[in-house]
Amino acid sequence: MTATTVDTAGHGAAPRTVAPVTWKAVIGLGVVLALYALLLLLAPHEGSARFALSTSTDFVVLSTIVVPAMATAWVCGVVGLVVVGLAVLRTRARRPVPVWAVALFAAALLVGFLAWAAAGSPRDLSVVGLLGGAVGLAVPLVYGALGGVIGERAGVVNIAIEGQLLAGAFVAAIVGSLTNSPWAGLVAAVLASALVALVLGLFTITYRVNQVIVGVVLNVLVIGLTSFFYSELLVPNAETLNTTVRFERLPIPLLERIPIIGPVLFNQTIVVYLMFVAVAAVWFALFRTRWGLRVRAVGEHPKAADTVGIDVLRARYRAVLIGGAVVGFGGAFYTVVSINQFGREMTAGAGFIALAAVIFGKWDPLRAALAGLLFGFATNLQNVLSVVGSPVPSQFMLMLPYLVTLFAVAGLVGKSRAPAASGTAYTKE
Amino acid sequence: MRLELRGITKRFGALVANDHIDLVVEPGEIHCLLGENGAGKSTLMNVLYGLYQADEGQILLDDEVQRFDGPGDAMTAGIGMVHQHFMLVPVFSVAENVMLGHESTRTAGVLDLDSARAKVEEISARFGFQVDPDALVEDLPVGVQQRVEIIKALSRDADVLVFDEPTAVLTPQETDELMGIMRQLRDEGAAIVFITHKLREVRAVADRITVVRHGKVVGEASPTATDAELASLMVGRAVELTVRKEAPRATENELAVSDLRVTGPDGQVLVDDVSFTVRGGEVLVVAGVQGNGQTELTEALVGLQDTVTGSVRLDGQELVGRSVRRILDAGVGFVPEDRTEDGLVGEFTIAENLVLDRTDGPPFVRRGALQLAVRDEFAREKVAEFDVRTQGIETRVGRLSGGNQQKVVLARELSRELRLLVAAQPTRGVDVGSIEFIHKRIVETRDTGIPVVVVSTELDEAVALADRIMVMYRGRVVGIVPADTPRDVLGLMMAGIAPEDAPGTGPENEGDAA
């Protein structure tokens, strides 16, 4: 769906470019809007939707908002239509559709969908629950994505995020149970994940095996090992080996009582607070320090780095190990934060969604973290709607996070450029 | 600092790339290392720079034996290198590239970009460069990128500077400027090694010349030596530097290209409304600095580009929009720019490569089965005719030298009934002996009365082969001029300056150059 015309700026010396007209954004938005309208038409859902905004401890208790469901849904649909119209105009003018317009579109349709889904339910739809749960579910995704970003920036594609998360969760469960200390579990998870990263590094950096293949094999290996030891070791000895003490929530005084934001952001465990610190720290380290400059150099042009005396292989090993350690925090989340025991294949593909977040985030720690939050939100939406009693079959709702991932990565990424040497082993000639 | 190489020997398996090479470079001199492609110049410099470990021999700086385990060691010792393929990270800024590897930092490893910027500006001022420290390298023209490479080497206080084939990507004017920079560096006391195979540049700038052939030093020459003397020393026998050809005899055949435009994936116009005609029996050389749309132009002629508008008519038949197969069937022969990538299958034998484009029917394929006897007989005949130096037709093409590989490509393309020959960079990376042969065959092809289009970035080759020269700059045609146009005019054209009052752009060419 691309067509070209020429900008007739005359024959100066500069090379011309012809802006390609791409209707991808318009088509994407239009299809989503059409599906939305179809849903409202075919399955109207009368009644009123109740959104609860506050928890009882807030400074100001906001009252529950009650809106007529179908009217709200249609108004939101009209907002979406306006955005589509804007997108058509922008595309015609050969200009990109602005990000805020896409965000507005998504927000409008989301509110409309929630109103439709919650209509007539006797229970309030808790906005705090929706957002707070999203942050929780996003934790492994964000840590996974950060680890992935570090690896790929150094030129090593980390398909093994899933295996690293799972290994971290498994080891954290055992060590956490044996020591009764969530901190010990956390440290053990970081080490376990780094160990998987070390194997990844050994095969991809030293032995130059295809990075994708090694990553996939490592995932299968970790799933196999943890499943085996789970049923042979953890199930018979659940009391001693698979019952951890979880991290307590650490509410931050005063801040936690701000309506909506307070309970969502400032009443979490230390692992969540560390996540926000980690996002900022990884960004700073990659773009403002010597270590980061060298990591990016070996990921973009390893030969150039080599010719200025940088040990490419060592730089890559270090980045892969650090990335693995970061993923370990996400692994620990499963067994010493979220629940208090390990379950077979409990990461359930989170590592792959984290990988998608790396790409959707254009290999940037901040964007990748935001992508992780978005995917976490999609997962939690499904949970919340099943509590409210949504008319959508639960099997369809289970697909939601993956659909969002697919749409986000395929449709909205736009032009992005991976580190040039990502995925290729480095050899001196 | 005085650089001395003693008995450097480097082997790759059975191949001896450097055979007991001795070389002395004094401070304050430009020492030229002259040799053909594949003579072992770059290998020697990679040994010097610590990228390769020598099997035998020593590197001495100011009479002290050095041991380099990697480029880091060589740089610390004061050796700087301006690489043929720039060793710059395209998405980094100039300052970041210059500081990479010896970053100055504040506390906790935080980069001190300000001092790197200051360094870039200080060195730029010394040499009169216009380089913005915060510009991204990928946005800079190649000439400026090369200056960043020079700044990079100088920022580490290099006393020995190696320039590895630095002029390949430059216009003649930029080349002159580079020579000026090298002289200035020499006058400041640097020891400079200048690696090249271009005789003109050697004589312009060298204080001493060492000639290398087949991995051995074969002699020294004085900068006052003639081209013919240098060439024969380089090749090992007398070489004919000019291409012998008669005046063109125009025929009825014609390649007419009009308003040809090729657009890249990001919408950039790579070939910008190019129009020209080549008559049968005429060689049109497309000249210009590498990367100004010549590659895309030739690929468009053969149907290898996706978004092409305009018209290419060969003897009246429209070629745009046809598949590559149908364009080849229309009688187009194509020598691609990168023979190892696009011209040959390295793991296939000579015989297999010679029939790569003929596998759709007789005589080489009957009822879906390869006719091996026919193929082998054909291959033996072509190997003899094109003087491919090989042990046999079963030799894998990847193991041949560049010149012999190119002869295989040429043999395949010229063995069909041709109505147009398109040859992109036909002599790049080819030894002088093979160059003579390839030039001869191209002229012979012209004399059969078909149009010939040759792309060349080497001005000498363009002038030698061409009946007319078309210069491209940034995808556009700067002008089409006769082959006897003065070099400086051609040089300016390669920098995008049209020859408005230059001689030779008579009325007969105006239509073409529009």
Interface residues (C-beta under 8 A of the other chain):
Chain A: T4 V6 H11 A13 A14 P15 R16 T17 V18 A19 P20 R288 T289 R290 W291 L293 R294 R296 A297 E300 H301 K303 A304 A305 D306 T307 V308 G309 I310 D311 K415 R417 A420 K428 E429
Chain B: Y49 L51 G70 P71 G72 D73 M75 T76 M81 H83 M87 L88 V89 P90 V91 F92 E96 N97 M99 L100 G101 H102 E103 T105 A108 G109 V110 L111 K152 T263 D266 G267 Q268 V269 D272 T307 R474 G475 R476 G496
